[in-house]
Amino acid sequence: MTLRLLLVRHGLSSFNRERRVQGRNDLSNLTDEGQQQALRTGEVLKEVPIHAVYSSPLTRAKDTAKSLLLNRNDNCPKISFDDGLLEVDLGPWSGMTIEEVESKFPNEFKKWRKEPRDLVLERKDGSQYKPIEDLMTQAKNFLSKLLNEHQINSNKTILIVAHNAVLRCLVLQLLNNPKQGLRRLQLDNASLSILNLKPSKNKNFQLQIECLNSTTHLTPQLPPRKNNARVILVRHGETDWNLQGRFQGQIDIPLNKNGHQQAKAAGSFLSQIKIDRAFSSSMNRPRQTAEAIMQFHSNHAIESKEGLIEIGHGLWEGKLESEIKKEWPELLEAWQHSPEAVQMPQGETIQDVWSRSVECWRCICKNLNPHETALVVAHDAVNKTILCNLLGLTPSDIWMIKQGNGGVTVIDISKDEHQPDVVTCLNLTSHLGGVFDCTAAGAL
């Protein structure tokens, strides 16, 4: 039983196009392109049952929400316009172009770019405030209200239409406020993010990010890269043991027929992207996936990395969860709720995997030049530790991240060593069919 949140940023607005600061003002409208983006997002959600809809009352979000629901055949609930979804208040900057803000407020603008939570602005009455701190509180209050109205175990799907900063703050609140969190995420116009909230034994709920910033229904399908290195992180395709729910770990199980098809679909999805370098775990299933993807590219060289091999489950490898539960019931329960505390019998800890996978990732990224795009293909636990590190999370948080077989994640590498890399998209699986990740839910 799950409470599913669908987060949609409004379509391209007139101020977005003009590179003007919108903030909380209501001076901009959807462009024709933004209207079409909203309609396309609505089309992919057309068959998804929606039990409640919340929107910012600002025109660009309001019109996006209306367009999203325009062609539905069901009795979708009315839109609730909620001030808890208003965009960040950047009052003195409202209406200015980015260049004007940088020229007139150089110190504040630098702070906004580097450490947005520390930005201080002044209201018309002379009082000072921190826009992002206020927005984080606003997001927290909205979530509290939402969870009071909709139970975690209700199996409902909630659509939330709002703005760039406030949606990122909602995600960050659910992630327990990681350091430099705002700069770790990207949300593009009309993008779709899917968050699952599940009942948890140890806390109010367990968050799972199913996908983040999916623009696969738009043109282009991936957000354009800037003048920095980009890494495309992919989980290997399905194996028979994924399908059966067996813990495979470091047993070298190859892809099954469906896994080969998933790898080929990922390759087709990425075929228009110029991939300059490719890396893979040295195990068969990611190697086969990488080879299928690189068949679409002139450079077929794939470098194997031992640091990217899957977690060693030790004595659990080859076993079903039901078999493990009989012999190690307490350890299995700890793994499911507190993975950072578990030493696999004759295997690894998640911290072991974190140390080697993050170090390997950093070496790969360090050796990329700003114009290169690299492919990295690895495993569920490995990808989760890398993404937790990028999002400012800890080894205890690996269940917050979903990695479907053949799922695609995009990371843009920061040129500034003091700024975090950006998780541009996370776990895109639409190339495998459907809005939601329907890949095998088997063990690692």
C-alpha positions in Angstrom: 0.0 0.0 0.0 1.5 3.3 -1.2 0.8 7.0 -1.4 2.1 8.0 -4.8 3.0 11.7 -5.5 3.3 12.9 -9.1 5.2 16.2 -9.2 4.9 18.3 -12.3 6.7 21.6 -12.9 4.7 24.2 -15.0 5.3 24.4 -18.7 7.7 27.0 -20.3 6.5 30.5 -19.3 7.1 33.9 -21.0 9.6 34.8 -18.1 11.4 31.5 -18.5 11.9 32.3 -22.2 13.1 35.8 -21.4 15.3 34.6 -18.6 13.5 36.8 -16.1 13.1 36.1 -12.4 9.5 35.0 -11.7 9.5 34.1 -8.0 6.1 34.7 -6.4 4.9 37.3 -8.8 2.1 36.5 -11.3 3.4 38.5 -14.3 4.2 35.6 -16.7 2.0 33.2 -18.6 2.5 29.9 -20.4 4.0 30.3 -23.8 2.5 28.2 -26.7 5.4 25.8 -26.2 4.6 25.6 -22.5 1.0 24.9 -23.3 2.0 22.0 -25.6 4.4 20.7 -23.0 1.6 20.6 -20.4 -0.7 18.8 -22.9 2.0 16.2 -23.6 2.5 15.6 -19.9 -1.2 15.2 -19.5 -1.3 12.7 -22.3 1.2 10.4 -20.6 -0.8 10.6 -17.4 -4.2 10.2 -19.2 -4.7 6.5 -18.1 -3.3 7.0 -14.6 -6.1 7.2 -11.9 -5.7 10.4 -9.9 -7.4 10.8 -6.6 -6.5 14.4 -5.8 -4.9 17.4 -7.6 -3.1 20.3 -5.9 -1.7 23.3 -7.8 -0.1 26.6 -7.1 -2.6 29.4 -7.7 -0.1 31.3 -9.9 -1.3 31.5 -13.5 1.6 29.5 -15.1 1.0 26.6 -12.7 -2.8 26.9 -12.8 -2.9 26.8 -16.6 -0.5 23.8 -16.6 -2.7 21.9 -14.2 -5.8 22.6 -16.3 -4.1 21.4 -19.5 -2.9 18.3 -17.7 -6.5 17.3 -17.0 -8.0 18.5 -20.2 -8.3 15.3 -22.2 -9.0 12.8 -19.4 -12.0 10.5 -19.7 -12.5 9.8 -16.0 -14.1 11.9 -13.3 -10.8 13.5 -12.1 -11.2 15.5 -8.9 -11.3 19.3 -9.0 -8.0 21.1 -8.6 -7.3 22.5 -5.2 -5.3 25.7 -5.5 -3.0 25.9 -2.5 -0.8 28.8 -1.3 1.5 26.2 0.1 2.7 25.6 -3.5 3.6 29.2 -4.2 7.0 29.8 -5.7 10.0 31.2 -3.7 9.6 34.9 -2.9 12.4 36.8 -4.6 10.5 40.1 -4.3 13.2 42.7 -5.1 14.3 40.7 -8.1 10.9 40.0 -9.6 10.7 40.8 -13.3 14.4 41.4 -13.7 16.5 39.5 -16.2 19.2 37.2 -14.8 21.8 39.7 -16.2 20.1 42.6 -14.4 20.1 40.8 -11.1 23.7 39.9 -11.5 24.6 43.5 -12.3 22.5 45.2 -9.6 22.9 42.6 -6.8 26.3 41.0 -7.4 27.0 39.8 -3.9 23.5 38.5 -3.4 23.4 36.8 -6.8 26.7 35.0 -6.1 25.2 33.8 -2.8 22.1 32.6 -4.7 24.3 30.6 -7.1 26.6 29.1 -4.5 24.7 28.9 -1.2 21.0 29.7 -1.9 19.9 28.8 1.6 22.1 31.6 3.0 20.7 34.3 0.7 19.2 37.3 2.5 16.9 39.7 0.8 15.1 42.8 1.9 11.4 43.5 1.8 9.8 46.8 0.9 9.3 47.6 4.6 13.0 47.1 5.2 12.8 43.8 7.0 15.1 41.0 5.9 14.3 37.4 5.2 15.8 34.2 3.8 13.8 33.1 0.8 14.8 29.5 0.7 14.6 29.0 4.5 11.0 30.4 4.3 10.2 28.1 1.3 11.5 25.0 3.1 9.2 25.8 6.0 6.3 26.3 3.6 7.1 23.0 1.9 7.2 21.2 5.2 3.8 22.7 6.2 2.3 21.7 2.9 3.5 18.1 3.2 2.2 17.9 6.8 -1.2 19.1 5.6 -1.1 16.6 2.6 -0.3 13.7 4.8 -3.1 14.6 7.2 -5.5 14.5 4.4 -4.2 11.3 2.7 -3.0 8.2 4.6 0.3 6.7 3.6 -1.4 3.3 3.1 -4.3 4.6 1.1 -3.0 3.5 -2.4 -3.9 6.9 -3.7 -2.1 8.9 -6.5 -1.8 12.6 -5.9 -0.9 15.1 -8.6 1.0 18.2 -7.5 1.6 21.0 -10.1 3.9 23.8 -9.0 7.3 25.5 -9.6 10.9 24.8 -9.8 12.1 25.8 -6.3 9.1 24.8 -4.3 9.0 21.3 -5.9 12.7 20.9 -5.1 12.0 21.9 -1.5 9.2 19.3 -1.3 11.7 16.6 -2.4 14.4 17.9 0.0 12.0 17.8 2.9 11.1 14.2 2.1 14.9 13.5 1.9 15.4 15.0 5.3 17.2 18.2 4.2 20.6 17.1 2.8 23.4 19.7 2.8 23.5 21.8 -0.4 20.3 20.0 -1.4 18.8 22.6 -3.7 21.8 22.6 -6.0 21.8 18.8 -6.2 18.5 18.6 -8.1 17.1 19.8 -11.4 13.5 20.1 -12.4 12.7 21.1 -16.0 9.5 22.7 -17.4 6.7 20.1 -17.6 8.9 17.4 -16.1 7.4 14.5 -14.2 8.8 13.1 -11.0 7.3 10.1 -9.1 7.7 9.7 -5.4 6.3 6.7 -3.4 5.6 7.0 0.3 5.3 3.6 1.9 4.4 2.5 5.5 7.5 2.0 7.6 8.2 0.1 10.8 10.8 2.6 12.1 9.4 5.9 11.0 6.3 7.7 9.7 7.0 6.5 6.1 9.7 5.3 3.8 10.3 7.5 0.8 11.2 6.0 -2.6 12.2 8.2 -5.5 10.9 6.1 -8.5 11.9 8.7 -11.0 13.0 12.4 -11.0 12.8 15.0 -13.7 11.5 12.8 -16.5 11.3 14.8 -19.7 11.1 11.7 -22.0 7.6 12.8 -23.2 9.0 16.1 -24.4 11.4 17.3 -27.1 14.3 16.8 -26.5 13.8 13.7 -24.3 16.7 14.6 -22.0 17.5 18.0 -20.7 20.2 19.7 -22.8 23.7 19.5 -21.3 25.6 22.6 -20.4 29.3 23.2 -20.8 30.2 20.4 -18.3 30.9 16.7 -18.3 27.8 14.5 -18.2 27.6 10.9 -17.0 24.8 8.5 -18.0 24.4 5.9 -15.2 22.4 2.7 -16.2 21.5 -0.3 -14.2 21.9 -3.6 -16.1 19.0 -5.4 -17.7 16.9 -8.1 -16.1 18.3 -11.6 -15.2 16.4 -14.7 -14.3 17.4 -14.2 -10.7 16.0 -10.6 -10.7 12.7 -12.1 -12.0 12.7 -14.8 -9.4 13.7 -12.5 -6.6 17.0 -14.3 -5.8 19.9 -12.4 -4.2 22.5 -12.6 -6.9 25.2 -10.3 -5.6 28.5 -11.3 -7.0 27.4 -14.5 -8.7 27.8 -13.7 -12.3 24.3 -14.3 -13.7 23.8 -13.1 -17.3 20.9 -11.2 -18.8 17.8 -13.1 -19.8 15.9 -12.6 -23.0 13.9 -9.7 -21.5 17.1 -8.2 -20.1 18.7 -8.2 -23.5 15.6 -6.4 -24.9 15.8 -3.8 -22.1 19.5 -3.2 -22.8 18.7 -2.7 -26.5 15.8 -0.4 -25.6 18.1 1.7 -23.4 20.6 1.8 -26.3 17.9 3.0 -28.7 16.8 5.6 -26.2 20.3 6.9 -25.9 21.2 6.5 -29.6 21.1 10.2 -30.4 23.4 11.1 -27.5 27.1 11.3 -28.3 28.8 9.0 -25.9 32.5 9.5 -25.7 33.6 6.9 -23.1 32.0 3.8 -21.6 32.6 2.0 -18.3 31.1 -1.1 -16.8 31.2 -3.3 -13.8 33.4 -6.3 -14.8 30.5 -8.7 -14.3 28.5 -10.2 -17.2 25.1 -8.6 -16.8 26.3 -4.9 -16.8 28.9 -5.7 -19.5 26.2 -7.2 -21.8 24.0 -4.1 -21.1 26.9 -1.7 -21.9 27.7 -3.6 -25.1 24.0 -3.3 -26.3 24.0 0.4 -25.6 27.4 1.0 -27.3 26.2 -0.8 -30.5 24.5 2.5 -31.4 27.8 4.4 -31.1 31.0 4.3 -33.2 33.2 4.0 -30.1 32.6 0.4 -28.8 35.4 0.4 -26.2 34.2 -0.4 -22.7 36.5 -0.2 -19.7 35.8 -2.7 -16.9 35.8 -1.4 -13.3 36.1 -3.8 -10.4 35.0 -1.1 -8.0 31.5 -1.2 -9.7 30.8 -4.9 -9.0 27.6 -5.7 -7.1 27.4 -6.0 -3.3 28.7 -9.3 -2.0 25.8 -11.0 -0.3 27.9 -13.9 1.0 25.8 -16.8 2.1 22.6 -15.2 0.9 23.6 -15.3 -2.7 21.4 -17.6 -4.8 18.7 -17.7 -2.2 15.1 -16.4 -2.3 14.0 -13.9 0.4 11.7 -16.6 1.9 14.8 -18.9 2.3 16.8 -16.2 3.9 14.0 -15.4 6.3 14.0 -18.9 7.6 17.7 -18.9 8.5 18.4 -15.3 9.2 15.1 -13.6 10.1 16.5 -10.8 12.3 19.3 -10.0 9.9 17.0 -9.8 6.9 14.6 -7.5 8.8 17.6 -5.3 9.7 18.7 -5.2 6.1 15.2 -4.1 5.0 14.9 -1.4 7.6 18.5 -0.4 8.6 20.8 -1.6 5.8 23.8 0.4 7.2 23.8 -1.8 10.3 24.1 -5.2 8.5 27.2 -7.3 7.9 26.3 -9.8 5.3 27.2 -13.4 6.4 30.6 -13.9 4.7 29.8 -10.9 2.5 30.0 -7.1 2.5 28.4 -4.2 4.3 26.7 -1.4 2.4 29.5 0.9 3.7 32.0 -1.4 1.9 30.1 -1.0 -1.3 29.8 2.7 -0.7 33.5 3.2 -0.2 34.6 1.4 -3.4 31.8 2.4 -5.7 32.0 6.1 -4.8 35.7 6.1 -5.1 35.5 4.5 -8.5 32.8 7.0 -9.6 35.0 9.9 -8.6 38.0 8.6 -10.5 35.8 8.2 -13.6 34.4 11.7 -13.3 37.8 13.3 -12.5 39.2 12.1 -15.8 36.4 13.4 -18.0 36.9 16.7 -19.8 34.0 19.2 -19.8 32.9 18.3 -23.3 32.6 14.5 -22.7 29.6 12.3 -22.0 30.4 9.0 -20.4 28.3 5.8 -19.9 28.5 3.9 -16.7 26.7 0.6 -16.3 26.5 -1.1 -12.9 24.2 -2.7 -10.4 21.3 -1.9 -8.0 23.2 -1.5 -4.8 26.2 0.2 -6.5 24.0 2.7 -8.3 22.1 3.4 -5.1 25.2 4.2 -3.1 26.5 6.5 -5.9 23.2 8.3 -6.1 22.8 8.6 -2.3 26.3 10.2 -2.2 25.4 12.6 -5.0 22.1 13.6 -3.2 23.9 14.2 0.1 22.4 11.1 1.8 24.0 8.3 3.8 24.3 4.5 3.5 21.1 4.2 5.6 19.1 5.8 2.9 19.7 3.4 0.0 16.0 2.3 -0.1 15.0 5.9 -1.0 16.4 5.4 -4.5 14.9 3.1 -7.1 17.0 1.7 -9.9 15.0 -0.4 -12.4 16.6 -2.9 -14.8 17.6 -0.8 -17.8 16.8 2.4 -16.0 18.7 5.6 -17.1 20.0 8.3 -14.8 21.8 11.5 -15.9 24.4 13.3 -13.8 25.9 16.6 -14.8 29.4 17.1 -13.2 30.1 20.5 -11.6 33.1 22.4 -12.7 33.4 23.9 -9.3 34.8 21.5 -6.7 32.9 23.3 -4.0 29.5 22.8 -5.7 27.7 19.4 -5.8 27.2 17.5 -9.1 23.6 17.7 -10.3 21.2 14.7 -10.5 19.6 15.9 -13.7 17.3 12.8 -14.2 16.9 9.7 -12.1 15.7 6.3 -13.1 14.1 7.0 -16.5 12.3 3.8 -17.6 9.7 5.1 -20.1 11.8 3.5 -23.0 10.7 0.2 -21.5 7.0 1.0 -21.7 4.6 3.0 -19.5 4.8 5.9 -17.0 5.8 3.8 -14.0 8.9 1.6 -13.4 7.5 -1.9 -14.0 10.8 -3.7 -14.1 11.5 -6.7 -11.9 11.1 -6.0 -8.2 13.5 -8.9 -7.2 16.3 -8.9 -4.7 19.7 -7.1 -5.3 
